[in-house]
């Protein structure tokens, strides 16, 4: 039986928490608070005017882009800042000023972390696979909720950061496997072995390279990978979550791709957009990525 596709999109809005807030936005930029640091980053979607332009000028760090690939450099108001501690619920992790405008995690993903936490806590130690796991915040959120996690990323540096975050969170002894490998190769091998998972997370980039030079292209490679992921789901699996950052993708297109991959599983497919909302009762929201998620 095919899954039921929800007819309307959903906007999952992340609002401020203790260590993060979207303070203001406008004129193609956003002003955020990460821990005690205020940060300005480019955001072309913010066509509107900022509420407090002077606050942008007083930020601790500003990212100046140099090309269309999101690379650039950070400019600091005082001494350069390398890294700093952050937390989301029981997960502790390190924020870092990377050369690609982000800070070693994506705050809008908190909406997905919350959803994963809720599902996993209803299950008895499920096996979860996190592909393109980056610095491990989603993996640690799943582990904190009681999951046995396999974390896969092609970047050795990112996996090392993820392991450091596990130590910071006091989760070094949790059942987490840390794998440095191309996601497609790892999944294909798991399919051949007949391994099954109760939940799978995919958060792929638009473009990337594997540890031995493998090239990843979202539109070309995602359909086959998603089909293989569906083959890894156990008979009583709980979820398959796909998130994508790409200008030419939409939540609806991801939902139809998900429906094709899970055609014989029944269940429900939710889809839509992840957004960050400015702090305050009348805060504006910025849509930043799209998602589709199958659940039993």
PANUZA-774786 format. One record per atom (N, C-alpha, C): residue in three letters; z, y, x. Coordinates in steps of 0.001 Angstrom, whole numbers, padded with zeros to 6 digits, always signed. Example, Ala and Ser with C-alpha at 12.3 -4.5 7.8 and 13.67 -1.06 7.14 Angstrom:
BEGIN
ALA+007800-005690+013190
ALA+007800-004500+012300
ALA+007800-003300+013200
SER+007080-002250+012850
SER+007140-001060+013670
SER+007870+000030+012900
***
This chain:
BEGIN
UNK+000000-001185+000838
UNK+000000+000000+000000
UNK+000000+001252+000886
UNK-000872+002215+000638
UNK-000904+003419+001472
UNK+000310+004306+001224
UNK+000672+005130+002189
UNK+001801+006046+001987
UNK+001427+007143+001004
UNK+002444+007738+000409
UNK+002231+008865-000497
UNK+002255+010153+000321
UNK+001177+010908+000226
UNK+001068+012166+000943
UNK+001609+013287+000066
UNK+002652+013977+000546
UNK+003178+015091-000242
UNK+002082+016130-000478
UNK+001913+016604-001711
UNK+000793+017495-002009
UNK+000937+018899-001439
UNK+002143+019305-001105
UNK+002373+020672-000630
UNK+003020+020667+000744
UNK+002689+021645+001567
UNK+003311+021721+002895
UNK+004756+022180+002808
UNK+005468+021941+003881
UNK+006861+022371+003994
UNK+007008+023192+005273
UNK+007730+024283+005188
UNK+008034+025071+006379
UNK+009473+024785+006787
UNK+009639+024190+007964
UNK+010965+023878+008484
UNK+011391+025030+009382
UNK+012377+025776+008921
UNK+012774+027012+009601
UNK+014032+026776+010430
UNK+013935+027084+011723
UNK+015099+027056+012606
UNK+015711+028441+012651
UNK+017004+028491+012381
UNK+017742+029755+012424
UNK+018697+029754+013616
UNK+019335+030859+013845
UNK+020192+031026+015013
UNK+021303+029983+015042
UNK+021633+029530+016243
UNK+022857+028758+016453
UNK+023583+029385+017642
UNK+024703+028811+018052
UNK+025574+029474+019032
UNK+024837+029883+020302
UNK+023926+029036+020795
UNK+023273+029308+022069
UNK+021831+029778+021944
UNK+021377+030080+020735
UNK+020009+030585+020596
UNK+019895+031475+019359
UNK+019079+032533+019479
UNK+018741+033359+018311
UNK+017432+034085+018583
UNK+016589+034171+017571
UNK+015451+035080+017581
UNK+015973+036408+017053
UNK+016055+037408+017920
UNK+016700+038668+017571
UNK+015750+039649+016891
UNK+014503+039692+017356
UNK+013540+040648+016834
UNK+012153+040178+017255
UNK+011123+040744+016626
UNK+009753+040384+016972
UNK+008817+041502+016546
UNK+007648+041544+017179
UNK+006651+042544+016818
UNK+005844+043002+018010
UNK+004699+043607+017725
UNK+003789+044084+018772
UNK+003412+042973+019744
UNK+003245+041747+019209
UNK+002810+040626+020032
UNK+003873+040044+020940
UNK+005157+040307+020635
UNK+006228+039771+021470
UNK+007401+039326+020599
UNK+008267+038507+021180
UNK+009513+038155+020502
UNK+010676+038345+021460
UNK+011787+038814+020908
UNK+013024+039031+021658
UNK+014008+037956+021235
UNK+014456+037161+022205
UNK+015329+036019+021912
UNK+016594+036085+022756
UNK+017624+035384+022259
UNK+018851+035218+023038
UNK+019015+033747+023379
UNK+019104+033463+024669
UNK+019376+032109+025159
UNK+020728+032137+025849
UNK+021750+031584+025211
UNK+023087+031715+025756
UNK+023462+033181+025793
UNK+023761+033705+026969
UNK+024122+035124+027095
UNK+022957+035977+027577
UNK+021786+035392+027763
UNK+020628+036121+028285
UNK+019682+036524+027157
UNK+019187+037751+027194
UNK+018146+038186+026259
UNK+016799+038132+026981
UNK+015798+037626+026252
UNK+014513+037274+026857
UNK+013381+037803+025982
UNK+012344+038360+026608
UNK+011134+038773+025895
UNK+009978+037884+026326
UNK+009303+037296+025332
UNK+008139+036444+025608
UNK+006968+036866+024716
UNK+005732+036657+025174
UNK+004576+036982+024334
UNK+004527+036094+023094
UNK+004105+036652+021977
UNK+003868+035891+020748
UNK+002798+036619+019934
UNK+001515+036243+020122
UNK+000412+036981+019480
UNK+000496+037035+017958
UNK+001182+036070+017337
UNK+001246+036052+015872
UNK+002064+037203+015293
UNK+002859+037851+016105
UNK+003725+038919+015597
UNK+002928+040221+015516
UNK+002131+040353+014472
UNK+001304+041545+014292
UNK+002122+042762+013891
UNK+003281+042512+013315
UNK+004086+043580+012731
UNK+004798+044404+013813
UNK+005550+045385+013373
UNK+006277+046250+014304
UNK+007691+045727+014525
UNK+008210+045850+015733
UNK+009603+045445+015963
UNK+010567+046373+015237
UNK+011723+045836+014882
UNK+012731+046650+014196
UNK+013466+047564+015177
UNK+013637+047068+016415
UNK+014401+047830+017403
UNK+013666+047780+018747
UNK+012641+048608+018939
UNK+011861+048561+020189
UNK+012705+048747+021443
UNK+013759+049536+021351
UNK+014592+049785+022535
UNK+015268+048515+023038
UNK+015553+047583+022135
UNK+016207+046337+022541
UNK+015310+045511+023452
UNK+014005+045583+023250
UNK+013073+044863+024119
UNK+013152+045410+025548
UNK+013272+046734+025663
UNK+013324+047358+026984
UNK+014607+047004+027733
UNK+015643+046612+027014
UNK+016931+046301+027635
UNK+017111+044815+027922
UNK+016059+044003+027738
UNK+016182+042549+027910
UNK+016480+042181+029360
UNK+017145+041039+029535
UNK+017477+040546+030875
UNK+016260+039977+031599
UNK+015298+039431+030837
UNK+014122+038814+031459
UNK+012912+039020+030567
UNK+011769+039309+031188
UNK+010510+039519+030465
UNK+009437+038663+031125
UNK+008661+037946+030290
UNK+007576+037135+030831
UNK+006274+037924+030772
UNK+005618+038047+031930
UNK+004328+038727+032023
UNK+003238+037678+032219
UNK+002401+037434+031199
UNK+001346+036418+031352
UNK+000254+036897+032299
UNK-000366+035927+032990
UNK-001441+036262+033922
UNK-002782+035683+033523
UNK-002808+034715+032610
UNK-004075+034128+032182
UNK-003903+033514+030807
UNK-004943+032851+030317
UNK-004927+032288+028974
UNK-004249+030925+028912
UNK-003823+030367+030039
UNK-003178+029052+030063
UNK-001666+029148+029959
UNK-001182+030299+029532
UNK+000239+030532+029304
UNK+001052+030617+030590
UNK+000388+030677+031746
UNK+001146+030850+032978
UNK+001349+032334+033247
UNK+002249+032625+034168
UNK+002563+034009+034475
UNK+003800+034076+035345
UNK+004528+035177+035228
UNK+005741+035315+036035
UNK+006825+036015+035215
UNK+008060+035765+035620
UNK+009206+036387+034973
UNK+009635+037623+035751
UNK+009976+038657+035018
UNK+010495+039893+035583
UNK+011926+040071+035072
UNK+012870+040238+036001
UNK+014282+040295+035630
UNK+014832+041705+035792
UNK+015728+042071+034886
UNK+016336+043401+034933
UNK+017303+043515+036106
UNK+017934+042434+036482
UNK+018861+042408+037607
UNK+018457+041329+038588
UNK+019432+040597+039083
UNK+019145+039495+040006
UNK+018384+038398+039286
UNK+017419+037752+039961
UNK+016666+036661+039330
UNK+017593+035559+038822
UNK+017256+034998+037680
UNK+018030+033920+037066
UNK+017202+032648+037158
UNK+017795+031593+037670
UNK+017066+030330+037791
UNK+017293+029450+036574
UNK+018546+029143+036301
UNK+018871+028238+035196
UNK+020225+028624+034616
UNK+020518+028075+033438
UNK+021752+028438+032750
UNK+022064+027362+031717
UNK+023335+027162+031352
UNK+023729+026091+030430
UNK+023499+026465+028969
UNK+023091+025471+028173
UNK+022884+025637+026738
UNK+023397+024393+026025
UNK+023526+024492+024709
UNK+023956+023337+023922
UNK+023370+023413+022527
UNK+023150+022244+021955
UNK+022830+022103+020532
UNK+023663+020929+020029
UNK+024637+021214+019175
UNK+025598+020201+018717
UNK+026197+019485+019922
UNK+026083+018154+020007
UNK+026703+017409+021096
UNK+025827+017344+022348
UNK+024657+017912+022298
UNK+023720+017837+023424
UNK+023891+019066+024313
UNK+024123+018819+025597
UNK+024195+019880+026593
UNK+022942+019785+027465
UNK+022358+020933+027765
UNK+021139+020914+028580
UNK+021008+022221+029334
UNK+020069+022247+030278
UNK+019874+023407+031137
UNK+018622+024162+030727
UNK+018767+025446+030455
UNK+017618+026305+030260
UNK+017080+026752+031612
UNK+015770+026823+031739
UNK+015149+027193+033012
UNK+013995+028161+032759
UNK+013853+029128+033641
UNK+012744+030069+033537
UNK+011519+029455+034221
UNK+010703+028759+033448
UNK+009532+028081+033991
UNK+008359+029064+034116
UNK+007325+028722+034895
UNK+006155+029607+035019
UNK+005193+029519+033842
UNK+005607+028870+032749
UNK+004731+028724+031585
UNK+005385+029288+030322
UNK+006085+030367+030472
UNK+006686+031186+029422
UNK+007816+030544+028624
UNK+007892+029210+028582
UNK+009006+028597+027864
UNK+010181+028370+028811
UNK+011312+027941+028251
UNK+012552+027839+029025
UNK+013076+026405+029067
UNK+012142+025462+029248
UNK+012440+024033+029437
UNK+012911+023350+028162
UNK+012697+023989+027023
UNK+012854+023352+025726
UNK+012221+024282+024705
UNK+012074+023796+023471
UNK+011411+024570+022429
UNK+012378+024718+021257
UNK+012954+025902+021060
UNK+014034+026053+020074
UNK+013629+025725+018653
UNK+012350+025938+018272
UNK+011935+025613+016905
UNK+012050+024120+016603
UNK+012123+023290+017662
UNK+012267+021850+017449
UNK+013637+021472+016901
UNK+014558+022405+016850
UNK+015881+022103+016280
UNK+015767+021595+014850
UNK+014752+022030+014113
UNK+014553+021522+012750
UNK+014241+020031+012772
UNK+013461+019592+013741
UNK+013187+018164+013881
UNK+014405+017402+014384
UNK+015149+018001+015333
UNK+016358+017321+015820
UNK+017327+017057+014672
UNK+017466+018034+013793
UNK+018380+017876+012652
UNK+017905+016752+011734
UNK+016602+016701+011482
UNK+016040+015646+010624
UNK+016233+014273+011261
UNK+015969+014171+012567
UNK+016154+012898+013273
UNK+017619+012460+013241
UNK+018517+013402+013458
UNK+019941+013102+013423
UNK+020332+012506+012066
UNK+019855+013113+010989
UNK+020192+012628+009658
UNK+019666+011230+009385
UNK+018446+010940+009820
UNK+017880+009607+009576
UNK+018573+008549+010412
UNK+018786+008856+011684
UNK+019332+007847+012596
UNK+020757+007471+012212
UNK+021537+008406+011707
UNK+022931+008110+011356
UNK+023039+007166+010158
UNK+021939+006945+009449
UNK+021970+005981+008348
UNK+021600+004572+008803
UNK+021243+004409+010089
UNK+020752+003139+010604
UNK+021750+002538+011586
UNK+021645+001238+011793
UNK+022527+000535+012712
UNK+021859+000446+014079
UNK+022187+001364+014963
UNK+021668+001437+016340
UNK+020166+001139+016398
UNK+019357+001992+015829
UNK+017908+001783+015848
UNK+017329+001981+017243
UNK+016182+001347+017485
UNK+015426+001548+018717
UNK+014422+002671+018473
UNK+014503+003722+019288
UNK+013650+004893+019123
UNK+012841+005111+020397
UNK+011557+005384+020224
UNK+010662+005702+021332
UNK+010309+007181+021261
UNK+010539+007901+022345
UNK+010209+009330+022403
UNK+009121+009525+023450
UNK+007903+009804+022996
UNK+006760+009995+023885
UNK+006557+011482+024170
UNK+006132+011798+025372
UNK+006036+013188+025830
UNK+007408+013842+025707
UNK+008419+013138+026170
UNK+009816+013513+025906
UNK+010320+014725+026651
UNK+009592+015215+027637
UNK+009894+016444+028372
UNK+011317+016406+028930
UNK+012149+017398+028658
UNK+013472+017483+029275
UNK+014555+016764+028477
UNK+014157+016031+027449
UNK+015046+015063+026844
UNK+015978+015531+025749
UNK+015827+016737+025238
UNK+016777+017193+024215
UNK+016660+016322+022958
UNK+015438+016008+022521
UNK+015275+015144+021347
UNK+015821+013748+021613
UNK+015588+013227+022819
UNK+016118+011904+023165
UNK+017635+011888+023096
UNK+018265+012939+023595
UNK+019720+013003+023590
UNK+020272+013232+022189
UNK+019536+013990+021361
UNK+019960+014152+019967
UNK+019934+012801+019260
UNK+018918+011986+019544
UNK+018843+010650+018944
UNK+019958+009753+019471
UNK+020213+009813+020766
UNK+021281+008995+021349
UNK+022640+009394+020796
UNK+022864+010703+020623
UNK+024134+011172+020074
UNK+024339+010668+018656
UNK+023233+010463+017925
UNK+023321+009979+016547
UNK+023479+008464+016473
UNK+023349+007768+017629
UNK+023571+006331+017647
UNK+022364+005487+017960
UNK+021269+006073+018420
UNK+020053+005312+018697
UNK+020035+004780+020123
UNK+019299+003696+020292
UNK+018911+003193+021611
UNK+017535+003783+021903
UNK+017410+004561+022974
UNK+016237+005418+023172
UNK+015436+005000+024402
UNK+014113+004997+024260
UNK+013202+004909+025396
UNK+012475+006242+025499
UNK+012683+006935+026605
UNK+012146+008271+026836
UNK+010992+008163+027825
UNK+009808+008633+027424
UNK+008617+008520+028267
UNK+008010+009895+028487
UNK+007736+010221+029747
UNK+007015+011448+030066
UNK+006258+011221+031376
UNK+005085+011864+031490
UNK+004251+011687+032677
UNK+004752+012473+033875
UNK+005664+013427+033653
UNK+006145+014286+034732
UNK+007453+013757+035316
UNK+007424+013441+036581
UNK+008634+012974+037260
UNK+009715+014043+037239
UNK+009309+015322+037414
UNK+010270+016419+037402
UNK+010936+016547+036030
UNK+010140+016435+034953
UNK+010707+016561+033611
UNK+011704+015448+033324
UNK+011378+014224+033732
UNK+012299+013106+033504
UNK+013573+013294+034326
UNK+013444+013830+035538
UNK+014646+014118+036339
UNK+015513+015150+035637
UNK+014901+016187+035065
UNK+015661+017179+034299
UNK+016322+016531+033084
UNK+015607+015619+032425
UNK+016172+014937+031253
UNK+017404+014128+031636
UNK+017328+013443+032771
UNK+018486+012669+033230
UNK+019663+013591+033560
UNK+019367+014755+034153
UNK+020429+015730+034406
UNK+021059+016197+033098
UNK+020230+016418+032090
UNK+020759+016837+030786
UNK+021638+015752+030174
UNK+021274+014487+030387
UNK+022113+013386+029899
UNK+023484+013420+030570
UNK+023508+013705+031877
UNK+024789+013812+032588
UNK+025609+014984+032049
UNK+024956+016120+031837
UNK+025658+017280+031291
UNK+026268+016971+029926
UNK+025559+016154+029140
UNK+025999+015813+027788
UNK+027026+014689+027758
UNK+027351+014134+028914
UNK+028260+012998+028962
UNK+027650+011747+028371
UNK+026321+011623+028483
UNK+025618+010484+027878
UNK+024935+009591+028916
UNK+025373+009663+030166
UNK+024754+008823+031195
UNK+024920+007344+030909
UNK+025960+007003+030150
UNK+026205+005594+029849
UNK+025586+005147+028526
UNK+024875+006050+027854
UNK+024231+005679+026592
UNK+023006+004811+026870
UNK+022566+004010+025889
UNK+021404+003130+026088
UNK+020091+003911+026032
UNK+019788+004612+027145
UNK+018559+005388+027247
UNK+017780+004889+028459
UNK+016520+004544+028246
UNK+015621+004168+029343
UNK+014748+005373+029671
UNK+014650+005718+030957
UNK+013876+006864+031405
UNK+012616+006353+032099
UNK+011447+006647+031540
UNK+010181+006095+032024
UNK+009242+007228+032431
UNK+008754+007192+033681
UNK+007723+008130+034139
UNK+006384+007404+034063
UNK+005593+007742+033045
UNK+004310+007051+032864
UNK+003455+007803+031851
UNK+002171+007585+031929
UNK+001253+008091+030920
UNK+001584+007436+029577
UNK+001709+008229+028538
UNK+002133+007712+027236
UNK+001183+006652+026706
UNK-000120+006864+026876
UNK-001093+005895+026350
UNK-000957+004552+027041
UNK-000779+004564+028351
UNK-000639+003308+029085
UNK+000638+002581+028680
UNK+001717+003349+028539
UNK+002973+002710+028167
UNK+002887+002083+026781
UNK+002340+002817+025823
UNK+002245+002302+024456
UNK+001330+001089+024396
UNK+000202+001131+025092
UNK-000717-000018+025085
UNK-000029-001262+025629
UNK+000778-001101+026662
UNK+001492-002245+027222
UNK+002541-002772+026240
UNK+003241-001883+025558
UNK+004227-002317+024573
UNK+003562-003053+023408
UNK+002370-002610+023006
UNK+001644-003311+021945
UNK+001310-004731+022395
UNK+000834-004885+023624
UNK+000494-006226+024136
UNK+001732-007112+024205
UNK+002873-006528+024495
UNK+004114-007309+024607
UNK+004715-007639+023247
UNK+004239-006982+022202
UNK+004795-007221+020877
UNK+006127-006548+020648
UNK+006423-005499+021426
UNK+007684-004765+021272
UNK+007634-003930+019984
UNK+008771-003779+019337
UNK+008841-003006+018089
UNK+009929-001936+018181
UNK+009684-000840+017483
UNK+010636+000265+017429
UNK+010901+000636+015977
UNK+012103+001167+015737
UNK+012480+001588+014381
UNK+012104+003038+014103
UNK+011827+003788+015150
UNK+011400+005173+014994
UNK+010655+005618+016232
UNK+009637+006449+016047
UNK+008833+006941+017172
UNK+008626+008440+017008
UNK+008742+009170+018131
UNK+008541+010620+018176
UNK+007386+010908+019123
UNK+006441+011726+018686
UNK+005359+012181+019550
UNK+005306+013701+019501
UNK+005364+014321+020672
UNK+005259+015780+020771
UNK+004304+016117+021918
UNK+003015+015791+021747
UNK+002074+015904+022867
UNK+001612+017334+023116
UNK+001207+017618+024346
UNK+000598+018920+024635
UNK-000864+018928+024199
UNK-001467+020114+024208
UNK-002905+020188+023946
UNK-003682+019525+025067
UNK-003206+019713+026285
UNK-003890+019178+027457
UNK-002843+018839+028499
UNK-003056+017748+029225
UNK-002111+017383+030266
UNK-002686+016337+031193
UNK-001929+016048+032243
UNK-002330+015021+033210
UNK-001193+014044+033424
UNK-001563+012761+033546
UNK-000592+011719+033794
UNK-000197+011661+035251
UNK+000743+010788+035619
UNK+001263+010732+036990
UNK+000227+010297+038018
UNK-000845+009627+037596
UNK-001897+009222+038529
UNK-003232+009860+038156
UNK-003164+011054+037554
UNK-004368+011814+037294
UNK-005018+011594+035943
UNK-004402+010793+035067
UNK-004960+010574+033735
UNK-005031+011905+032991
UNK-006121+012127+032276
UNK-006303+013369+031536
UNK-005999+013133+030061
UNK-005171+013995+029496
UNK-004832+013938+028068
UNK-005466+015122+027356
UNK-006215+014828+026274
UNK-006775+015862+025412
UNK-006379+015524+023979
UNK-005697+016455+023339
UNK-005102+016192+022034
UNK-006102+015653+021017
UNK-007201+016358+020809
UNK-008127+015990+019735
UNK-008874+014697+020045
UNK-009141+014433+021304
UNK-009856+013214+021670
UNK-008948+011985+021706
UNK-007694+012173+022151
UNK-006835+011025+022461
UNK-005774+010711+021418
UNK-005458+011676+020550
UNK-004363+011463+019615
UNK-004629+010357+018593
UNK-005829+010252+018006
UNK-006029+009216+016971
UNK-005723+007806+017455
UNK-006227+007425+018626
UNK-005996+006067+019125
UNK-004523+005861+019466
UNK-003878+006868+020054
UNK-002465+006721+020391
UNK-001621+006574+019132
UNK-001930+007343+018094
UNK-001144+007251+016868
UNK-001316+005879+016204
UNK-002520+005330+016251
UNK-002728+003970+015711
UNK-001889+002950+016471
UNK-001858+003072+017804
UNK-001042+002147+018591
UNK+000442+002324+018292
UNK+000867+003564+018082
UNK+002273+003798+017741
UNK+002629+003141+016408
UNK+001731+003247+015435
UNK+001985+002597+014145
UNK+002120+001091+014310
UNK+001352+000523+015253
UNK+001450-000921+015514
UNK+002784-001300+016143
UNK+003465-000340+016766
UNK+004765-000610+017383
UNK+005926-000525+016398
UNK+005680-000031+015187
UNK+006761+000107+014219
UNK+007219-001252+013707
UNK+008508-001438+013637
UNK+009056-002688+013098
UNK+008789-002769+011599
UNK+008984-003947+011045
UNK+008715-004137+009612
UNK+009573-003216+008747
UNK+010789-002943+009184
UNK+011672-002059+008413
UNK+011898-000735+009150
UNK+010862-000248+009827
UNK+010958+001001+010585
UNK+011308+002162+009662
UNK+011916+003189+010250
UNK+012391+004327+009484
UNK+011457+005536+009537
UNK+010854+005810+010713
UNK+010069+007048+010802
UNK+009052+007002+011936
UNK+008047+007861+011791
UNK+007059+008163+012823
UNK+006781+009654+012723
UNK+007184+010407+013740
UNK+007126+011867+013721
UNK+006113+012361+014737
UNK+005183+013190+014284
UNK+004164+013790+015148
UNK+004265+015303+015071
UNK+004335+015949+016227
UNK+004358+017408+016298
UNK+003244+017853+017237
UNK+002587+018978+016923
UNK+001495+019440+017770
UNK+001448+020957+017823
UNK+001198+021469+019034
UNK+000967+022888+019266
UNK-000505+023060+019627
UNK-001294+023556+018712
UNK-002710+023789+018990
UNK-003271+024728+017936
UNK-004073+025679+018380
UNK-004590+026681+017454
UNK-005514+026073+016414
UNK-006216+024978+016745
UNK-007219+024430+015838
UNK-006674+023287+014980
UNK-005385+022992+015065
UNK-004826+021913+014272
UNK-004073+022512+013087
UNK-003751+021680+012094
UNK-002945+022110+010956
UNK-002039+020961+010546
UNK-001012+021295+009791
UNK-000144+020241+009287
UNK-000897+019260+008414
UNK-001841+019759+007620
UNK-002609+018885+006734
UNK-003490+017929+007529
UNK-004121+018416+008593
UNK-004949+017518+009396
UNK-004102+016442+010061
UNK-002910+016799+010532
UNK-002012+015796+011096
UNK-001576+014795+010036
UNK-001360+015279+008810
UNK-000937+014382+007729
UNK-002013+013347+007409
UNK-003269+013770+007368
UNK-004347+012812+007092
UNK-004502+011815+008236
UNK-004321+012274+009473
UNK-004355+011360+010605
UNK-003205+010353+010514
UNK-002020+010829+010135
UNK-000859+009959+009968
UNK-001094+008951+008841
UNK-001695+009403+007746
UNK-001955+008510+006617
UNK-002900+007388+007021
UNK-003890+007701+007830
UNK-004820+006675+008302
UNK-004111+005656+009183
UNK-003228+006126+010071
UNK-002532+005223+010996
UNK-001524+004327+010288
UNK-000948+004801+009172
UNK+000094+004040+008466
UNK-000399+003541+007107
UNK-001674+003259+007008
UNK-002318+002981+005717
UNK-001701+001814+004957
UNK-001095+000847+005657
UNK-000573-000342+004982
UNK+000953-000355+004911
UNK+001597+000793+005087
UNK+003054+000808+005208
UNK+003789+001421+004035
UNK+003095+001974+003068
UNK+003808+002649+001998
UNK+004546+003855+002530
UNK+005653+004197+001914
UNK+006452+005313+002380
UNK+005872+006659+001983
UNK+006352+007699+002661
UNK+006002+009079+002327
UNK+005622+009813+003598
UNK+004645+010719+003493
UNK+004280+011582+004614
UNK+004552+013031+004224
UNK+005480+013650+004942
UNK+005747+015080+004823
UNK+004952+015794+005908
UNK+004575+017017+005653
UNK+003794+017750+006635
UNK+003995+019244+006456
UNK+003675+019988+007488
UNK+003824+021433+007384
UNK+003945+022084+008736
UNK+004854+023051+008827
UNK+004927+023945+009974
UNK+006374+024116+010407
UNK+006581+024243+011710
UNK+007883+024598+012245
UNK+007903+026093+012537
UNK+008979+026756+012190
UNK+009059+028206+012352
UNK+010431+028613+012870
UNK+010456+029748+013540
UNK+011700+030397+013948
UNK+011915+031625+013090
UNK+013123+031803+012597
UNK+013445+032973+011774
UNK+014336+033928+012538
UNK+014056+035219+012413
UNK+014905+036224+013009
UNK+016319+036125+012444
UNK+017279+036424+013276
UNK+018668+036410+012845
UNK+018904+037525+011823
UNK+019653+037211+010775
UNK+019938+038215+009753
UNK+019411+037805+008398
UNK+019905+038419+007329
UNK+019556+037998+005969
UNK+018096+038228+005594
UNK+017430+039201+006198
UNK+016033+039481+005855
UNK+015114+039239+007044
UNK+015490+038256+007881
UNK+014730+037979+009087
UNK+013343+037428+008800
UNK+012368+037926+009522
UNK+011008+037403+009423
UNK+010908+036098+010192
UNK+009922+035271+009833
UNK+009760+033965+010468
UNK+008408+033877+011160
UNK+008386+033166+012292
UNK+007174+032971+013076
UNK+006827+031487+013069
UNK+005650+031126+012550
UNK+005189+029745+012609
UNK+004699+029407+014005
UNK+005180+028282+014566
UNK+004904+027990+015974
UNK+004248+026639+016224
UNK+004456+025664+015361
UNK+003804+024372+015567
UNK+003659+023670+014221
UNK+002911+022576+014230
UNK+002662+021817+013004
UNK+003190+020396+013158
UNK+003562+019805+012022
UNK+004117+018455+012088
UNK+003599+017610+010930
UNK+003646+016322+011131
UNK+003493+015333+010051
UNK+004458+014212+010373
UNK+005160+013723+009371
UNK+006117+012643+009629
UNK+006083+011627+008499
UNK+005896+010396+008908
UNK+005963+009282+007964
UNK+007402+008776+007946
UNK+007903+008496+006755
UNK+009221+007881+006633
UNK+009166+006801+005567
UNK+009957+005777+005786
UNK+009945+004617+004892
UNK+010547+004999+003551
***
